[in-house]
Amino acid sequence: MLTPHILGPEFSSFLRAVRLYCEELGINYTYGLEVNRKHITLGSEELKQYHPFKKVPVLIYNNTAIFETTTICRFLDIISAPNNLTPKDPLTIALVDEWAGALSLYVDNILIRQYVLEFAFPKGPNKSIREEIIKEITPKVIETLIFLDKHLADKPFFCGISYSMADAILTPILDYVIQTPKATELFNNTTNLIPYLTRMKERPSGKTVLKK
Ligand SMILES: N[C@@H](CCC(=O)N[C@@H](CS)C(=O)NCC(=O)O)C(=O)O
């Protein structure tokens, strides 16, 4: 197999999702913002030649750019067949794909775009955190975490008994939320999410990609 390159910065939650997936599949890969010894700046016009909407990650495989995390993960599954993470029966594939899509669209939007990024890249005066924005979005964050917690219940993985791309997408998101200053308050009404995140971080993939 050729060595895929994951284009994107180390801190990107979606880049981490693709890295986790590669680790779980046992695929050797490289990652970073360099392609063919050229640095690609985030948000630049140059990125457009790899991703039409200037997002990361992009998987470069055999000189071809593949974009969107869920598509990248499925592609990695296809080139790893038969030892891959795609479930065997169609309904379980649909279950994983619908959740992978929903987590990367709706859950990412609330937890990362609207909440975590306000701490990571504050947009208030003198780059201060806009407390009113945090206050406004907090109930939605708590509601989302409770929802995820209920969905997880006593399942070992987000979609049941096996690791799937839903876990690869969700883990870096939760790992960022739990590092925010008011995490205790956020996770207060959950029982399954923190043990789940701990388990995911204890896996060899989690230890490599998420550290600590
Ligand atoms: N739908 C995309 C979302 C990717 C995404 O939002 N990536 C973020 C980094 S985690 C990004 O590119 N942000 C830069 C920007 O929006 O300009 C996917 O699933 O890969």
The ligand as an SDF file (V2000), in Angstrom:
LIG
                    3D

 20 19  0  0  0  0  0  0  0  0999 V2000
  -16.8360   18.5940    6.8280 N   0  0  0  0  0  0  0  0  0  0  0  0
  -15.4040   18.6730    6.9980 C   0  0  0  0  0  0  0  0  0  0  0  0
  -15.1070   19.6360    8.1040 C   0  0  0  0  0  0  0  0  0  0  0  0
  -13.6480   19.9360    8.2120 C   0  0  0  0  0  0  0  0  0  0  0  0
  -13.3650   21.1330    9.0930 C   0  0  0  0  0  0  0  0  0  0  0  0
  -14.2560   21.8960    9.5170 O   0  0  0  0  0  0  0  0  0  0  0  0
  -12.0770   21.2990    9.3810 N   0  0  0  0  0  0  0  0  0  0  0  0
  -11.6210   22.4500   10.1170 C   0  0  0  0  0  0  0  0  0  0  0  0
  -10.4420   22.0560   11.0040 C   0  0  0  0  0  0  0  0  0  0  0  0
  -10.8760   20.9130   12.2750 S   0  0  0  0  0  0  0  0  0  0  0  0
  -11.1170   23.5050    9.1570 C   0  0  0  0  0  0  0  0  0  0  0  0
  -10.7150   23.2080    8.0530 O   0  0  0  0  0  0  0  0  0  0  0  0
  -11.1430   24.7680    9.5820 N   0  0  0  0  0  0  0  0  0  0  0  0
  -10.5770   25.8320    8.8300 C   0  0  0  0  0  0  0  0  0  0  0  0
  -11.6020   26.7170    8.2130 C   0  0  0  0  0  0  0  0  0  0  0  0
  -12.8070   26.5050    8.3850 O   0  0  0  0  0  0  0  0  0  0  0  0
  -11.1620   27.6500    7.5170 O   0  0  0  0  0  0  0  0  0  0  0  0
  -14.8460   17.2670    7.2740 C   0  0  0  0  0  0  0  0  0  0  0  0
  -15.6180   16.4190    7.7350 O   0  0  0  0  0  0  0  0  0  0  0  0
  -13.6700   16.9860    6.9860 O   0  0  0  0  0  0  0  0  0  0  0  0
  1  2  1  0
  2  3  1  0
  2 18  1  0
  3  4  1  0
  4  5  1  0
  5  6  2  0
  5  7  1  0
  7  8  1  0
  8  9  1  0
  8 11  1  0
  9 10  1  0
 11 12  2  0
 11 13  1  0
 13 14  1  0
 14 15  1  0
 15 16  2  0
 15 17  1  0
 18 19  2  0
 18 20  1  0
M  END
$$$$
